[in-house]
Amino acid sequence: MLILELVGSALGFDIAAALLSIGITASTVGQIAIALVFLGLAYALRPGLPKPADGHQATRQEIPPRIMGFGRHRVGGTYVLYESKGEISYDVIAMVNGNIRGYKTFYLHDDEITIDVSGFVFVGIDATDGRYGSRVQIQKRYGLPTETAYSDAVTALTPIWTTAHRGDGTASIMLKCLGVDSDEFQEKYPHGLPVPSAVLDFPAIWDPRDVGQDPDDAATWIDYPVFDIVTTYAAGTRVLYTSDPDGGGAVYISRTSSNLGNVPDENQASWISVDQNPVLQAIHLCLSVKDGLGLDRAVLIEPGIANLIIEANRCDELVQLKNLDYQPRYVSNGMFLSETDPAEVIAAIMASCDGWMTEDGEGGLVIVVGVYRTPVATVLKAQHIVAISPAYGVEDERVVNDLQIKWTAPEHKYKEAPGQAWRDEADISLRGYKRSQTLSVPWVHYHPQARRLAKRQMARLNSRIRGTLVTKLYGMALLGERWIRLQYPDCAGLGDCIIEITKARTDIMAGRVTFDFLLINPNEIDDWDKDIDEGTPPTISGSAPDDLIPVPLDIQASAEGSPPFHIDISWDDTLREDLKYVVRYRLVDDGSGNPGPWSEQVFSDLVVVADRIMATLFPTTVSVYALQVASIGVFGTRSAWSDSVTISSSAGSLDFSLPQNSGYIALIEDI
């Protein structure tokens, strides 16, 4: 039975439609659709799961889908409480279905922040201007089978929110925002009420390589000691590691004779994450009743468990980078929703490892990752072939000489980023133009891995021979094989070669097996020169840290005219065309002996005169004003405010002064 037929059966959708959606023709009555679907990189060329950044914003939905995933990813979650009491707001957000292994970091909007032991924001990694500090608190839950309600929300919001609102089995966070004075609101909440998201480690998965794990008891999947930086570990040792002191920790395996002083998730040369293994993820998705297909382990997994373990180990093999560090060959990280088509999730996982997924003749799951190995099955010879239809070369309109890469970059706050394209420079030069296509691998978090996958896909797209062949029932012996040795001397180039199977169909009544294939070069398929092929990830733009957004300098101001009057203000040109500026002003004394509230005005259409940026304000009251200026980056991040300057105006009189020790010199024209 075709693996997608199992998917369709579990979800109740039309099988033929599911097959056609990925280019497979359903069998006619009396024919048996067999187990070959090429769900790897070819599927990555088609639209699939939502983009990585789509899950960064918390959503509001009456009956939301459950959020699930594998490995590590940034998640926004779904609001389940959005209330305020007095000057305090309480937001409870369901993050992930299940018991996650820990929170790595938090974001408010797109600002990465850190929290203290009580959950209060005390450092803004992306915002050092004091925003959020001491006014925003994040509390967290990990999705234990029996959870604890957020007591602050219970105290403030009963009966809307009570101790019964525990969120059993669902990881969640509570965002508590304290009120501020109106003149401080823009400083503490520059983007309005904060919208949180978190980078987290998804729930653990079963690893059949460890005989001590019970596939039916998730507690045994994490039954390991907590990582200790001072302990020396033997190769193969499993530990729980997390950067979250309250989390249980994700499972990592030592791949060296010692930990070398490196924490697991920061140095993959020493440690490999179990939960990021694509093969183990695919197994979990097929078996899990709660967040997968709930298929029969005895039929689907156990017959071929030895081969599945081999493929999982191939994913964990370390590949040296050009900087001499190491990474696992293939890792997979991503999120999906309970309403996501499982075929889409399988496709994303397989795309991360150039995976080839099928079933053998007994209904067992077969996965072959993108590492070539010499075929061991019986050779397919001319006497076994009923018909063959090869196509030589690639039509001009189908040639691809520029394969654009899209992957998910953790350094870009887990957003989709462009990788360095894989290009056939010789072909581009010969043709005089590019033929581009895009390879999207959203569950890949490493640029070198994306480049390795791109090279394999480029070779597949431009294979010099592809076609279809029909065999006698002898072909049944080849089912479940990704690469086959073909000896067909009557066709040029196929006398003795290696072909890759991309699709297979069997017709028992007619006694025929049909294969779609393409020719590969086994001497080049895994060829890799790290110094040349790895390339360089393009510089990823993002919101600049505040110390890179300049504070306006040398503020000067003058008041002109009788009521209605205006204030001209200027500052040094920062020579940054990407910036806007905001000027704020307030009465020094609102009549009660206290300063008035700040008023702000943003200037984007700038006037520059003699290396000075000019702006004009139109206050409504003749009095003494304090003024400050700040720069605004392309993503809305602001610099710190400049020092205040004061300007007084009244009919027929003008005065300008600076605060003491401001560090600025006032340059005032004699009026």
C-alpha positions in Angstrom: 0.0 0.0 0.0 1.3 3.4 -0.9 2.3 5.5 2.1 0.1 8.3 1.1 -2.8 5.9 0.9 -2.2 5.3 4.6 -2.2 9.0 5.2 -5.5 9.4 3.2 -7.1 6.6 5.0 -6.3 8.1 8.4 -7.7 11.5 7.5 -10.5 10.4 5.2 -9.6 12.4 2.1 -9.8 11.1 -1.5 -6.8 8.9 -2.3 -6.7 9.6 -6.0 -6.7 13.4 -5.3 -3.9 13.0 -2.8 -1.8 11.0 -5.3 -2.4 13.4 -8.1 -1.5 16.3 -5.9 2.1 15.2 -6.0 2.1 13.9 -9.5 1.3 10.2 -9.0 -1.3 8.4 -11.2 -3.7 6.3 -9.1 -4.0 2.6 -10.2 -7.0 1.3 -12.0 -9.3 -1.3 -10.4 -7.4 -4.6 -10.1 -4.0 -2.9 -9.9 -2.0 -2.4 -6.7 -0.3 0.9 -6.1 3.0 0.0 -4.6 5.3 1.8 -2.3 7.3 4.4 -4.1 6.8 8.1 -3.7 9.7 10.4 -4.2 8.9 12.8 -1.4 12.3 14.5 -1.0 13.8 17.4 -2.8 11.5 17.2 -5.8 8.6 18.0 -3.5 10.6 20.9 -2.0 10.1 22.7 -5.4 6.4 22.9 -4.8 4.4 25.1 -2.4 4.0 23.3 1.0 3.9 24.2 4.7 3.4 27.8 5.8 6.6 29.9 5.8 8.7 29.7 9.0 7.8 33.3 10.0 4.1 32.6 9.7 4.1 31.0 13.1 5.9 33.8 14.9 2.8 35.9 15.7 0.3 34.7 18.2 -3.2 34.2 16.6 -6.7 34.7 17.9 -9.1 32.0 16.8 -12.2 30.6 18.4 -11.3 27.0 18.0 -7.6 27.0 17.1 -5.7 24.0 15.7 -3.1 22.4 17.9 0.5 23.5 17.2 3.0 20.6 16.9 6.5 20.2 15.6 9.9 18.6 15.8 13.3 19.8 16.9 13.6 23.5 17.7 11.7 26.4 16.2 10.2 29.8 17.0 6.5 29.7 17.9 3.9 32.4 18.5 1.1 30.2 19.7 -2.6 31.0 20.1 -4.3 33.4 22.6 -6.6 31.7 25.1 -6.9 34.7 27.4 -6.6 38.4 26.5 -7.9 40.5 29.4 -6.9 43.4 31.6 -7.7 44.4 35.2 -6.9 47.9 36.3 -3.6 48.9 34.6 -2.4 45.3 34.2 -3.0 43.1 31.1 -2.9 39.3 31.2 -2.4 37.3 28.1 -2.3 33.5 28.2 -1.0 31.9 25.0 -1.1 28.2 24.2 2.2 27.4 22.5 2.6 23.7 21.7 0.6 20.5 22.2 2.5 18.3 24.5 5.4 18.4 27.0 8.1 20.5 25.4 11.7 20.1 26.5 12.4 23.8 27.3 12.3 27.4 26.2 15.5 28.7 24.6 14.7 32.4 24.2 11.8 34.8 24.0 10.8 37.6 21.7 8.5 40.6 22.1 7.5 41.6 18.7 10.8 41.0 16.9 13.0 42.1 19.8 14.9 39.3 21.4 14.8 39.7 25.1 16.0 37.9 28.3 14.1 37.4 31.5 15.2 37.1 35.1 14.3 34.3 37.5 10.9 35.9 38.1 10.2 36.2 34.4 10.6 40.0 34.3 12.4 41.4 31.2 15.6 43.0 32.3 17.8 43.0 29.2 16.7 43.6 25.7 19.2 41.9 23.4 17.9 43.8 20.4 16.7 46.8 22.4 19.1 48.3 24.9 17.0 51.4 25.4 15.2 50.1 28.4 12.0 49.1 26.6 9.9 46.5 28.5 12.3 46.5 31.4 10.6 45.8 34.8 7.2 46.3 33.3 6.8 43.0 31.4 6.8 39.5 32.9 6.7 36.2 31.1 5.6 33.1 33.0 5.8 29.6 31.4 4.4 26.1 31.5 5.8 23.1 29.8 2.7 21.0 29.0 2.8 18.5 31.8 -0.1 16.0 31.9 -1.4 17.9 34.9 -0.5 21.6 34.7 -0.9 24.5 37.1 -3.1 27.6 36.4 -1.4 31.0 36.4 -2.1 32.2 39.9 -1.7 35.9 39.0 -4.4 35.6 36.4 -6.6 33.6 38.7 -6.3 36.2 41.5 -7.1 39.1 39.2 -9.7 37.6 36.8 -11.8 35.1 38.8 -14.4 34.0 37.6 -13.2 34.6 34.1 -10.1 32.6 34.8 -9.9 30.1 37.7 -7.7 27.3 39.0 -9.5 25.0 36.6 -7.8 26.7 33.7 -4.7 24.6 33.9 -4.0 23.8 30.2 -3.1 20.1 30.9 -0.8 18.7 28.2 -0.3 22.1 26.5 2.9 24.2 26.8 1.9 27.8 27.4 3.1 31.2 28.5 1.5 34.1 30.3 2.4 37.7 29.4 1.8 40.2 32.2 2.2 43.9 31.3 2.1 46.6 33.9 0.8 50.0 33.2 3.0 53.1 32.8 2.6 56.8 32.8 1.4 58.2 29.5 4.7 60.1 29.0 6.6 56.8 29.4 4.4 54.6 27.3 6.4 55.1 24.1 9.6 54.3 25.9 8.4 51.1 27.5 6.1 49.9 24.8 7.4 51.4 21.5 5.4 48.9 19.4 2.3 49.0 21.5 1.2 46.1 23.7 3.9 43.4 23.3 3.3 40.4 21.2 5.3 37.4 22.5 6.9 34.4 20.8 9.4 31.8 21.9 12.1 29.6 20.5 11.5 26.2 22.1 12.4 22.6 21.9 9.4 20.4 20.9 8.4 17.2 22.8 10.8 14.3 22.7 10.4 11.5 20.2 11.1 7.8 20.3 14.6 6.6 19.2 14.7 2.9 18.4 18.5 2.9 18.5 18.2 2.9 22.3 16.9 -0.5 23.4 16.1 1.0 26.8 13.3 3.1 25.3 9.8 1.8 25.2 7.9 3.1 22.2 4.7 3.2 24.2 6.1 5.0 27.2 7.3 8.6 26.5 8.9 8.8 29.9 11.6 6.4 28.8 12.5 8.7 25.9 13.9 11.2 28.3 15.2 8.9 31.1 18.8 10.4 31.0 21.0 12.5 33.4 21.1 16.2 33.0 24.1 17.5 31.1 27.0 18.6 33.4 29.6 20.8 31.8 32.4 19.5 34.1 31.7 15.8 33.4 33.6 13.9 30.7 31.2 11.7 28.6 32.0 8.7 26.6 30.9 8.6 23.0 27.3 7.5 22.7 26.3 8.9 26.1 22.8 10.4 26.2 22.1 13.5 28.3 19.3 16.0 28.7 20.3 19.5 27.8 18.5 22.8 27.8 19.4 26.4 28.1 16.2 26.8 30.1 16.9 26.2 33.8 13.4 25.1 34.5 13.0 22.8 31.4 13.5 19.1 31.4 15.9 19.2 28.5 16.1 17.8 25.0 18.1 14.5 24.4 21.6 14.8 22.9 24.1 12.1 22.1 27.8 12.5 22.6 29.7 11.9 19.3 33.2 12.3 20.8 35.2 10.7 23.6 34.6 13.8 25.8 32.4 16.8 25.8 35.4 19.1 25.2 33.8 21.7 27.4 31.1 22.4 24.8 27.4 22.5 25.6 25.4 20.2 23.3 23.4 22.5 21.2 26.2 24.9 20.5 28.8 22.5 19.2 27.4 19.8 16.9 30.9 18.3 16.6 30.5 16.9 20.1 26.8 16.4 20.4 23.9 15.4 18.2 20.2 16.2 18.9 18.1 13.1 18.8 14.9 15.1 18.3 16.3 16.8 15.1 16.9 13.5 13.2 14.7 13.4 10.1 14.3 9.7 10.0 13.2 9.5 13.7 10.7 12.4 13.0 9.2 10.5 10.1 8.8 7.4 12.3 7.1 9.4 15.0 4.8 11.0 12.6 3.7 7.7 11.2 3.1 6.1 14.7 1.9 8.8 17.0 -1.8 8.7 17.7 -1.9 12.1 19.2 0.0 14.1 16.6 0.5 11.7 13.7 -1.1 8.9 11.8 -1.4 6.3 14.5 -0.3 3.5 12.2 0.5 -0.1 13.3 4.1 -0.2 14.5 4.3 -4.0 14.2 3.5 -3.8 10.4 5.1 -0.5 9.4 8.2 -0.2 11.5 9.4 -3.4 13.1 10.1 -5.5 9.9 12.5 -2.9 8.6 13.8 -1.4 11.9 17.4 -2.3 11.2 17.5 -0.4 8.0 15.7 2.6 9.5 18.3 2.7 12.2 21.0 2.7 9.5 19.4 5.7 7.8 19.0 7.6 11.1 22.7 7.1 11.8 23.5 8.4 8.3 21.7 11.6 9.1 23.8 11.9 12.3 27.2 11.5 10.5 29.3 14.5 11.0 30.3 16.6 8.0 33.2 19.0 8.3 32.7 22.6 7.3 35.2 24.9 5.6 35.8 26.6 9.0 36.8 23.1 10.3 33.8 22.9 12.6 31.3 20.0 12.1 27.6 19.6 11.6 25.4 16.5 11.4 24.8 15.6 7.7 21.0 16.1 8.0 18.9 17.8 10.7 15.2 18.8 10.6 13.4 21.5 12.6 9.9 22.9 12.1 6.4 23.3 13.2 3.0 22.4 11.8 -0.7 22.5 12.8 -3.0 19.6 13.6 -5.0 20.6 10.4 -1.9 20.3 8.2 -1.9 17.6 5.6 0.5 14.9 7.0 1.8 14.5 3.4 3.0 18.1 3.6 4.8 17.4 6.9 6.4 14.2 5.5 7.5 16.2 2.5 9.2 18.9 4.6 11.0 16.3 6.7 12.1 14.3 3.6 13.3 17.5 1.9 15.6 18.2 4.7 17.6 15.0 4.1 17.0 14.4 0.4 14.8 11.5 1.6 13.1 8.8 -0.4 10.2 7.2 1.3 8.3 4.0 0.4 7.1 0.6 1.6 8.5 -2.8 1.0 6.5 -5.7 -0.3 5.4 -6.6 3.2 4.1 -3.1 4.0 7.1 -2.0 6.0 8.3 1.5 5.9 11.5 2.2 3.9 13.4 5.4 4.1 16.6 6.1 2.1 18.3 9.4 2.9 20.5 11.3 0.5 23.7 9.3 0.8 24.5 7.1 -2.2 25.4 3.5 -1.7 26.1 0.8 -4.3 22.9 -1.2 -5.2 22.8 -4.7 -3.7 19.6 -5.9 -5.4 19.6 -8.1 -8.5 20.7 -6.4 -11.7 18.0 -5.3 -14.0 18.8 -6.7 -17.4 17.4 -6.5 -20.9 15.6 -9.9 -20.6 13.6 -8.5 -17.7 12.4 -5.5 -19.6 9.2 -5.4 -21.7 9.5 -1.8 -22.8 11.7 1.2 -22.3 11.3 4.8 -23.3 14.4 6.9 -22.6 14.6 10.7 -23.1 18.0 12.1 -23.8 19.1 15.5 -22.7 16.9 18.2 -21.1 14.6 20.4 -23.2 15.8 24.0 -23.2 12.7 25.2 -21.4 13.3 22.7 -18.6 17.0 23.3 -18.1 17.9 24.7 -14.7 21.3 26.4 -14.3 20.5 28.7 -11.3 18.9 27.0 -8.3 17.8 29.6 -5.8 17.8 28.4 -2.1 15.4 29.4 0.7 16.1 28.0 4.2 15.3 29.0 7.8 18.0 31.1 9.5 18.1 31.1 13.3 20.4 34.1 13.1 17.6 35.8 11.2 15.2 35.2 14.1 14.0 32.0 12.5 12.7 33.6 9.3 13.1 32.4 5.8 16.3 33.6 4.2 17.9 33.4 0.8 20.9 31.1 0.5 23.7 31.3 -2.0 22.3 29.9 -5.2 23.7 26.8 -6.7 24.7 27.8 -10.2 26.1 26.1 -13.3 28.3 28.9 -14.4 29.5 27.1 -17.6 25.9 26.6 -18.8 25.0 30.2 -17.9 27.9 31.4 -19.9 27.1 29.1 -22.9 23.5 30.1 -23.0 24.0 33.7 -22.1 21.1 33.7 -19.6 19.9 32.1 -16.4 17.2 29.4 -16.1 16.2 29.7 -12.5 14.2 27.6 -10.1 13.7 27.8 -6.3 14.5 25.1 -3.8 12.6 25.7 -0.6 13.8 23.8 2.4 12.0 25.5 5.4 12.9 22.8 7.9 16.7 23.3 7.2 18.4 25.6 9.7 22.0 25.4 8.4 23.2 27.1 5.2 25.8 24.4 4.4 23.1 21.7 4.6 20.9 23.7 2.2 23.8 23.9 -0.2 24.5 20.2 -0.1 20.8 19.6 -0.9 20.9 22.1 -3.7 23.8 20.4 -5.4 22.0 17.0 -5.3 18.8 18.5 -6.7 20.6 20.4 -9.5 22.1 17.1 -10.7 18.7 15.4 -10.6 17.0 18.2 -12.5 19.6 18.1 -15.3 20.1 14.4 -15.6 21.1 13.6 -19.2 18.8 10.5 -19.4 15.4 10.0 -17.9 12.5 7.9 -18.8 10.1 5.0 -18.1 10.7 1.2 -18.3 8.3 -1.7 -17.9 9.4 -5.0 -16.5 8.0 -8.4 -16.0 7.0 -9.4 -12.4 10.7 -9.7 -11.9 10.6 -6.0 -11.1 8.8 -6.8 -7.9 12.2 -7.9 -6.4 13.4 -4.3 -6.9 10.6 -2.6 -5.1 11.9 -0.5 -2.2 15.3 0.1 -3.9 16.2 3.7 -4.6 19.2 3.0 -6.9 19.3 0.1 -9.3 22.0 -1.2 -11.6 20.6 -1.3 -15.2 22.1 -3.2 -18.1 20.3 -2.4 -21.3 22.9 -2.3 -24.2 20.3 -1.6 -26.9 20.0 2.0 -25.6 22.9 4.4 -25.7 24.1 5.3 -22.2 22.2 2.5 -20.5 24.4 -0.4 -21.2 25.7 -0.6 -17.7 24.6 2.3 -15.4 23.0 3.3 -12.2 19.5 4.7 -12.3 17.4 6.3 -9.5 13.8 5.3 -9.2 11.4 8.3 -8.9 8.0 6.5 -9.3 6.8 2.9 -9.4 3.5 1.3 -10.3 2.6 -2.4 -10.4 -0.2 -4.2 -12.3 -0.5 -7.7 -10.9 -3.2 -8.8 -13.4 -1.0 -7.8 -16.3 2.1 -9.1 -14.7 3.9 -5.8 -15.2 5.9 -3.3 -13.0 6.5 0.2 -14.3 9.4 2.4 -13.1 10.1 6.1 -13.8 13.8 6.7 -13.6 16.7 9.1 -14.2 20.4 8.4 -14.8 22.8 9.3 -12.0 26.6 9.5 -11.8 27.6 7.5 -8.7 31.0 9.1 -8.8 29.7 12.6 -8.5 26.4 12.3 -6.5 28.2 12.7 -3.1 31.2 14.6 -4.3 31.7 17.7 -2.1 34.5 20.2 -1.7 33.8 22.1 1.5 36.1 25.0 0.6 34.3 25.6 -2.8 30.9 24.0 -2.6 29.8 25.2 0.9 29.6 28.8 -0.3 28.9 31.8 1.9 25.5 32.7 3.3 24.4 36.1 2.1 24.4 38.9 4.7 21.0 38.8 6.3 19.4 42.1 7.0 17.3 42.6 10.0 16.5 45.1 12.7 19.8 46.7 13.6 20.8 46.6 17.3 20.2 49.9 19.0 23.9 50.6 19.2 23.9 50.6 15.4 21.0 53.1 15.2 22.6 56.4 15.9 21.4 58.9 18.5 20.9 62.3 16.8 23.6 64.8 17.8 24.0 68.5 18.1 20.3 69.4 18.5 19.5 73.0 17.7 16.2 74.8 17.8 14.6 78.2 17.3 11.1 79.6 17.7 9.6 81.8 15.0 6.6 84.1 14.7 3.7 85.2 16.8 0.9 82.9 17.5 0.5 80.7 15.6 4.2 80.1 15.9 6.5 77.2 14.9 9.7 75.6 16.2 12.5 74.8 13.8 14.7 72.0 15.0 17.8 70.5 13.4 20.5 67.9 14.0 23.6 66.5 12.3 22.9 64.4 9.2 23.6 60.7 10.1 24.1 59.8 6.4 21.7 56.9 6.8 19.0 56.9 4.1 17.2 53.9 5.9 16.3 56.0 9.0 13.3 58.0 10.0 13.3 60.4 12.9 10.8 61.1 15.7 10.8 64.4 17.6 8.9 64.6 20.9 8.1 67.8 22.8 6.3 68.8 26.0 5.6 71.7 28.2 8.2 72.2 30.9 5.4 73.3 33.2 1.8 72.5 32.4 0.6 75.0 34.9 0.6 72.7 37.9 4.4 72.8 38.4 4.8 69.5 36.6 5.9 68.7 33.0 3.2 68.1 30.5 2.8 64.8 28.5 5.0 64.2 25.5 3.7 64.7 22.0 5.5 63.0 19.1 5.9 63.6 15.4 7.6 61.3 13.0 9.5 62.7 10.0 10.3 60.5 7.0 10.4 63.1 4.2 13.6 64.8 5.3 15.0 68.1 4.4 18.8 68.2 4.6 20.6 71.6 4.4 24.4 72.0 4.9 24.7 68.5 6.5 21.9 69.3 8.9 18.5 67.5 9.0 15.7 70.0 9.4 12.2 69.6 10.8 9.4 72.0 12.0 6.9 71.6 14.8 3.7 73.6 15.3 2.8 73.6 19.0 -0.5 75.2 20.0 0.6 77.0 23.2 3.1 79.8 23.7 5.3 78.6 26.5 8.6 76.8 27.4 9.1 73.4 25.7 11.5 70.5 26.1 12.5 68.7 22.9 14.2 65.4 22.1 15.0 63.5 18.9 15.4 59.7 18.2 16.3 57.7 15.1 13.9 54.9 13.9 15.3 51.9 12.0 13.6 50.1 9.1 11.9 47.6 11.5 10.7 50.3 13.9 13.4 49.9 16.4 14.4 53.3 17.9 17.6 54.7 19.2 17.9 56.2 22.6 16.5 59.8 22.9 18.9 62.7 22.5 19.5 65.0 25.5 16.7 67.5 26.0 16.9 71.0 24.7 14.4 73.7 25.8 13.0 76.5 23.8 10.7 79.3 25.1 8.5 81.4 22.9 6.2 84.3 23.4 4.9 87.0 21.2 7.9 89.2 20.3 10.4 87.2 22.4 12.6 84.2 21.7 14.9 82.3 24.0 17.0 79.2 23.7 18.8 77.2 26.3 20.4 73.8 26.9 20.5 71.7 30.0 23.7 71.9 32.0 26.4 69.3 31.1 24.5 68.3 28.0 27.6 67.9 26.0 26.2 70.1 23.2 27.0 73.6 22.1 24.0 75.8 21.1 24.5 77.7 17.9 21.8 80.5 17.8 21.5 83.1 15.2 21.2 86.6 16.6 17.6 87.6 15.7 
